[in-house]
């Protein structure tokens, strides 16, 4: 993926991520995706997407 920094500079990252199936339509080629990345290692990044509490509990178990 090509990541554009706030200052307009871009860099390319190739990475694998696990994502909820409900988010796949938002993560297709050509889509604009907000990410948070580590300035020390830009290949370490997360996608900023919204998922439901039920999806998180299903993936990681209930913390209650």
N, C-alpha and C positions, 0 to 999 in steps of 0.2 A: 504494500500500500504506500501511497505517497502522502506524507504528513506535512502540513503547512503550519509553521510556527506563527505566533502572534505578530512577529516582525516581518512576515511574508516569506522568509526563507523556507525551503522545502528539503526534505530528506526522504529516502525510501527505506521501508522496513518490510522484511519478510518474517512472519511469525505465525505460529499456530495458536488458536484460542478455542476453548470450549465455550459454546454459547447456547442459550435456551432456544429451542426450536421456534418459539413464538417470536424471536428476534431476527430470524434468518432473512425475512423479507426486507428488513431495514439495513442489512449488512451485505448487500449485493454490489457487484462491481459497478462503479460509477456513482454509488451513493456517497453522500457527504456524511461522515460519522465523526462525532466529537470524541476525542481521546484525551487521556492524561498519560504523559510519558515521563520517564526519568531523564533529566538533563545529563546525568552521568552515563546512562546507557539507554539511548532512545529506543532500542529494540524491546525494552521493558515498558509495555504500555497496556492500558485497559481501555475498553470501549465504554463510553458513557451512554447507557441505554436504560430505559425504565422497564422493570419487571415487577410483577405482582408479588405480594408477600407469600401467596400460596406457591408460586414457582420457586421462590427461594427455599421455603420449607421443604418442598418436594425434593430439591436438589441437595440440601444440606441437613435436613432434619429439623425438627422443631426445637427451639431453645427454651421452651417454656416447660 
